[in-house]
Each structure stands twice: as structure tokens, then as C-alpha cells.
Amino acid sequence: MLGGNKLSDLSASTFHGLDRLKWLFLYRNQLGNTTSMKVFHPLTSLRWLFLNENRIQMIRNNTVASLSNLILLDLSYNMLEYVSENLFRSQRNLTQLRLQDIDIPDISEEMFAPSTLLDFAYFKNFRYCSYVAHASKCQPLSDGVSSFSDLISHGVHRAFLWIIGVLTIVGNALVLGGRNLAKTENRILAMFVKNLAAADMCIGIYLLCLGERDISFRGQYNQHAHQWMMSWQCTVIRVLAVSTSEVSLLLLTFMSVERFVSISHPFGERTLNFRAAFISTALIWTVGLALSLIPVLYWSEMGRHHGSNGLCFPLHIHEPSALGWQYSAFLYIGINGSCVLVIVGVYTALFVSIRRTRTATPLAPNEIEIAVRFFFIVFTDCLCWMPTILLKIMALANVYIPADLYAWLVVFILPVNSAINPLLVSLPT
């Protein structure tokens, strides 16, 4: 028992002659990289090795190579900056591995493949559990949405996912059908509304795809988690969800600016004709698709960017430093945050303009009606995106975010806007 001392270095001869030693407790010391790589070589019978809570920044491949009888290895709460893929190649009898509070950016299934008897695994992030599918138990138990056994772990989240998914598809399908059948004088408005409905309906499709996968993986999710997160199906629904959510927000931003120009300059020359509106809409769809495809195309290994969770949505809130976090921050804080600020600024200026000019130059009733209608649409959109942006900033600042809050954000707060929009579009008319 050598734990809780101030040991900072171990020489190659420290454990010489202790070939029958079974347990070695070296936790809560000050061991660092000065420890000899051969220090554990004489301990051929060692079964339990506790190196947790030290200052180890690097462990060479052959440091534990001779410990083939090891059944428990605890390296948690160290300062490890790199874990080699071959570190555990000799640990074929390992049944318990503890790596809490250690980032493993280059984690792979091959890293733990030799440890076929692994029963318990403890990691910093829930995602790492997907790389030890052969382990019967793994912690953390959940990332707030998924668990070791289920893609959507809580029944309430599961119910909301299906309800919002169905309502989103049905509601937006009715809007598309109604707009195509109805005769309208405002072709530009109709085109914007139909494109917004199409984008929102894709969010519903994304949710139902997740629901179907949840049913398919029920009770055995971790056995399929890694393959699912790296699959082309996950990539497709990721592109679908990210592109259409961006299109929806960009459309609302563009429509807000267009409403402001139209109402604040009621007698000015109308610059937005149908052709210009059509081109603008096409550009918005192109930008939305490009924003979703850039991370997929940039990282050569398909799926690595979105592989931080089973929902295939790269918010990176529960794992803010995962691969692609810079792009995720640029997308959700930079672009989406800017869109929300533009919408808030434009509608503030719009209602100030209406208040000032209502007496002098009365506005057409239909202009006011359209402005109020889209105010409620963009208001609910901002209510959904502002918490997301705030939580993203908090995650990057390493502020603790409850796992359950993250679950509600992904399953309810973000997608509910796509289910409400059809009601807000259709009810006033």
C-alpha cells in the first residue's frame, strides 16, 4: 500500500524481486513522466494496479506490456495527453479498466480489442462506451439522451420525439398542400411559406428516423452504437437535420429583413420581385446544404465529425472539445447567433417604424397582418435557438450543463419550433 504518499519517481529496480505481488496501490501520489518504463516489468503476477490521481502525462506502450495477468487497471484522474492504440495489447485478462477524466481523441475499437474479457469500463465521456461493445457494463451510464441499452433512454423523451415528429410532418404537409391548392395574390409570400414548410417537414423526418432506430436498438444500443454513429445513414440524417434547420433560420432572417424594408418604405420602389425571391431562396438552400456538408467532406474519415452522439446532430454540448468543435461553434454561435440578433434588431426597428408612421402614412392592412404573423413565427424560432446558443457558449466555457437539460434541448426545444410553425402560418389566414 503506497497510496497517498508524495512519490514522484520510481526506478527500474523499485519492484525488483516482487514477481509474486498481486495488488499494487500507487494512487494519490505525484508520479509523472519520469517513472521508468521498466518499473513494472518484474511484476509478472500483478492482478490489480492503481495509478489513479497522479500527474502522469504519458504512458509508453511497453510500460505495462509484462502485466499479462492484470485484471484491473486504474489510470483515472491523471493528466494523460495521449493514450496509445497499443497500450492494452498485452492485457488479454483485463476485466476492469478505469479511465475517468481522461480525453482519448484517437480512441478506436482496436485499442480495446485484445481485452476480450473486459467486463467493466469507466470513461470520461459516454461516447467512449461505444468502443467497448463487448463490455457488459460501462460508465458514464448516459449522456442525457442515450443510455447503455437505448438510443433514447427515457420514455418521456421518446414520446415527445414521436409526437413532435408526427405533428411536424403532418402540419407542414398540410401547409404545403394548402398553399399549392389555394390561389394567392402574394406569390412571393407563398413561396417563402412553402419553402419554410418543406424545411420544417424534414426535421420531422429526421425525428422519425431516430425513433425507428431507437426501436431497432432497444435494449442493446451499445452493441450497435459505434457502427450507427459511423454509418452512412447517420451521415444522411445529420445532413438532412443540419441543412434544413439552417435553411429554416436563414429563411426567417431573410423574410424579416424583407418585411422591414417593405413596411418601413411603403411608397418606395419594391426591389424584391418573384424572380429575385426565387434566386434568394435557392441560394439559402445552397448555403444550408453546404454548411451541413462541409464537415463531412473536410474530415476524410466519414462520420467522425458527427460521431459524438447517437442523434447524429453536431451540437457538441455534452462533449465540447470533440472533433469538429470549432466548426460547430462557428455554425451555432457565429451564424445562428448572428441570425437571431438580426431578427431581433429588425423586428425592434420594424415596430418602432410602424408606431412612428402609422398616423402620417397608414399602412395597408395586409402588410400589418403579414408582419404580425411572421413576428410570431420568428419569435418562437428565437425562443428555440437562443437557449441552444447560450448552452453552446456555456459548454465551451466548461460550465456544467445537466445531462437532462441537454436531452430536452435536442428532443423538444429545437424541433418543437418546426411543429408550431404550420399553426402560426395558417391560423391567421
N, C-alpha and C positions, 0 to 999 in steps of 0.2 A: 504494500500500500504506500505509494509515493505521491498520492494526490494532495493538492492543497499546499504544496511547498513552493519554493521560488527557483526551481530547477530551470536553468536556461540553456543547458547544453548536455548532451550525452555522447560519450566517446564510443568508439567501436568495441572497446573491451568492457563497457559498463555491465553487460549481462553475460559475460563470458562464463561458461560452465553451468549455466542455468537452463540446460536443454530440457528439463522436466517441468519447468514453470508453466502453469496453466492460465493464471489470471495476472494481468498487469494493469495497475491503475496509475495513470500519469496525468489525470485531469487537473485543471486549475493550477497549472504551472506557467512558466514563461518560455516554454520551448519554442524555438524558431527555426530558421533555415540552417543554423549552424550544427544541428543534430546530424551526426554521421549517417550516411545512407546504409551502413552495415550494422548499425546498432542493434537491430532486431534479428539479425541472421542466426545467432546461436539459439534462439527461442523456437526451436522446431516443433515443440509440443504445445505452444501457446494456443489457448482457446478463446480467451477474451482479451481485447486490447482497447483501453480507454485513453484516447488522446484529446478528448474534448476540452474546450475552454483554454486553449493555449494561444500562441502567436505564430502558428505555422502558416507560412505563405505559399509554400510549395512542397510537394512530396514527390520524389523521383520514383520512376516505375519499379525499380528493384528494392525500394525501401522495405516493402512488406512481401517481397517475392518468395521468401523462405517460409512464410507463415501459411503453409498449405492446410493446416489443421484448424485455422481460425474460423470460429463460428459467429463471433460478434466483433465488429469494428466500429468504433465511435470516433469520428473526426469532426463532430459538430462544433459550432461556435468557435471556429478558427478564422484566420484571415486568408484562407486559400484563395488565390487569384486564378489558379488553373488546376483542373483535375484531368490527368491524362486518361486517354481511352483505354490504355493497357494497365492501369493501376491495379485493377482487381483480377487480372488474368490468372493468378495462381490461387485465388480464393474460391475454389470449387465446393468447399464445405460451408461457405458463409451462409448463415441463416438470418442474420440481423445486421443491417447497415444503417448507420446514423450519420446523416449529412445535413442536419438542420443549420439554417442561416448561412448556407454556402451557395453562391451562384455558380451554376455549371453551364456557361453559354454554349459549349460544344458538346452537350450531352447527346448520347446516342444509345440505341438498343444494344449495340455491340459492346459498349462499356461494361454492361452487367450480364452479358450473355454467359460467361464462364460460371457465374454463381447460380447454377440451376436449382439449388436448394433454398434460395433466398425466400424467406417467409415474411419478414418484417422489413420495411424500408421507411426511413424518415427523411424528408427533404424540406427545403425552404419553400418551394412552390408546388402547388397541387399538380401542375402540368408535368412535372418530372415523374410522377407516378405512372404516366402512360408509357414510360420507357422500361418499366419493370412489370410488364403484364403478367409474368409468371409468379410474382409475389402475391400471397393471399391477403396481406394487409399492408396499407401504405398511409402515411400521413404527410401533409395535411389531409383531412378527410374530405374537404370540399373547397372550391373556390367561390362559393356562394351560389353558383348556378348548378354546376355538375358535382357529382359525388363519385366515389369509387365504383358504385354499382349502376348509377343512372346519369344520363346526359342532362336531364332536367330533374333535379333531386327532390324538389318539394312539390307536393300535389297542387298547392295554390298557384305556384308559378306555371306549372303545367297547364292548369285550367285557363289561366289568363292568356297564355300563349295561343291556345286553340281558339278561345273566344275572340281575341283581338285579330288573329289571323283570318278567321272566317268572316267577321264583320268587315274587315278591311277589303277583302276580295269582293264580297257581295255588294257593299256600299259603293265602292269605286266602279264596279262593273255596271251598277245601275246608273251612276253618273255618266259613264261613257255611252251607255245605250240611250239614255235620255237626251244627251246632248247631240247624238247623231240623228235622232228622230225628230227632235224639236227644231223648229225654224227660228232663227235668231238674226237680229239685225247687226249685232256686235260680233262679227266673225273673229276678231282678234281675241276678245274675252273668251269666246267659246273654245278657241284653240288652246289658250293658256289653261283653261279649266280641264280640258280633256287630257292634256299632257301631264298636268298635276295628278289627275286621277290615275293615269297609266303608271306613273312613278310610284304613287302610294300603293297601288294594287300589287306591284312587285314586292313590296315589303311584306304584304300578306302572304304571297307565295313563299318568300324566304322563311316566314314563321312556320308555315305548314310543313315545309321541308324539314325543319328542325324537329317539329312534332313527330313526323314519320320516323326520323332517325332515333328519336327518344324511345319510341315504341319498339323499334327493331333491336336496340341495345339494352332494353330493360333488364336489370339485374346483373348484367355482365359488361357494363360500359368500359371499364378499364382494360379489358382484354382487346377491345377494338379501338380505344381512344387514339392511339398514335397513328394507326392506319387511317382512321377517319380524318384526323386533323391534317394529314399529309395528302389526302386523296384529291382527285380532280373534282369530285362532287362538292367537297368543301370549298375548293377554289371557285367553282362556278357560283355557288350561292353567296360566297363572300363578295365576288364582283357584282352580283345582282343587288345585294343589300347596300353596299357602299356606293355604287354608282347611282342607284335610284334615290337614296336618301340625300345625296349631294344634289342631284337634279331637282328634287323637291324643294330644297332650301334655296338653291340658285334661282329657280323659277319664281319663288315667292319674293326674293330680293329684287329681281328684275321687275316683277309686277308692281311692287311697292314703289319703286322709282318711277315707273311709267304712270302710276296713278297720281303721284305727286306732281309730275310735270303737267299732266292733263288738267288737274284741278287748280293748281297754282297759276297756270297760264291758260284760262278758259278761252280766251279770244286769240291766242297765238296760233301760228300755223302748226297743224298736227304733223309731227315728224315720223310717227310710228304708223306706217301703213301695214297692210296684211303681209306683204312680201318681206318687209323688214322684220316683222314679228316672227314670221316663219323661219327666217335665217337666224334670228336671235335664239329661237327655241332649239333649232338644230345645233347651234354652237354650244348651248347649255348641255344638251345630251352628249355631245362630243367631249366636252370638258369633264362631265361626270364620269363617263366611261374611262377616259384617260386617267383620272385621279384614282380609279379603282384598279386599273391595270398596271400602273407604273411600278408598285411594289412587287407584283407578281413577275413582271418581266425583268426587273432590276436584279432580284436575287435569283441566281441561276438554279438553285435547288427549289423546285416547285413546292409551294406551300409553306416554306419556312417563315414567311412574314406573318401569316395568319394562324400559325400553328400554336399560338399561346393559349388557346381555349377551344372547346368543342363547339362553340357557337359560330366560329369562323368569322368573327367580327373584330377588327383590329383596334379596339379601344385602348388596350394595354393599360387599363386602370389597376387591375389586380397584380400586374407584373410590368411596372412602368419602364423597366430597363430591358425588356425583351427585344430581340432582333427587330429592327424597323421602328423603334420607338420615336426616332427623330421625325420620320415621315408621318407617323400617327399624330404627333404633337403639331406638326405643320398643318395637317388636314383639319383636325378637330379644334385646335385653338386658333391657328392662323387664319385659315379660310372660313371655317364655320363661325368662329368668333367675330371675324370682320363682317360677315353677312348679317349676323344678329345685331351688331352695332349699327350697320347701315339701315336695317329695317326699323330699329327703334328711333334713330335720328330722323329718318324720312317721315315716319308717321307722326312724330312730335311736330316737325315742321309743317306737315300737311294739315293737322288740325289747328295749328296756330294760323295758318294761311286761310283756312275756311272761316275761322272766327273773325279774322280781320276784314275779309272781303264779302261776307255774306250779305251785309246791308248795302254796300256800294254796288256790287255786281253779283246778284243772286245766281247761284249755280243750278244747273239742270238737275231735277230730282234723281234721274238715273245715275248721274255722276256721284252724288252723295250716297246713293244706295250701294253702288259698286265699291266705293271707298270704305263704307262701314262693313260690308260683307267681307272684304279682304282684310280689314283690320282684325276681325275676329279670327280669321284663318292664320294670319301671321302672328297674332298674339298667342294663340295656342302653340304654334310652332316654336316661338321663342321660349315659352314656358317649358317645352320639352328639351330644347337644346341648351338653354342656359345652365341647368343643373349638370348636364353632361360636360360642358366646357369647364365649369367650376371644379367638378370632381377630377377632371383630367389635370388641371393645374395643381390641385391638391396632391394627386398621385405623384406628379413629377417633383413636388416639394417634399416627398416622403412623409406626407401626413397620413395617419392611419385612416383607412376607409373600411367600415364594416362590410363583411362579405355579403350580408343580406341586402345592404343598400345597393351594392353593385348589381345584385341579381334583379332587384326591382327596376333599376335603371335600364338594363338590357331587355328584360322581358315585358315591362309595362311602360315606363316613362317615354322612351324613344319611339316605340312603334304605335302607341295609342294615338298619336297625332295623325297618323295615316288613316286610322279608323274614324276619327272625328271629322276630318276634312270634308268627306262627302256630305255629311249633315250640314255643315256650315255653308257649303257651296249651294246646296239645293233648297234648304229651308227658306231663305229669304225670297226665293223665286217661286 
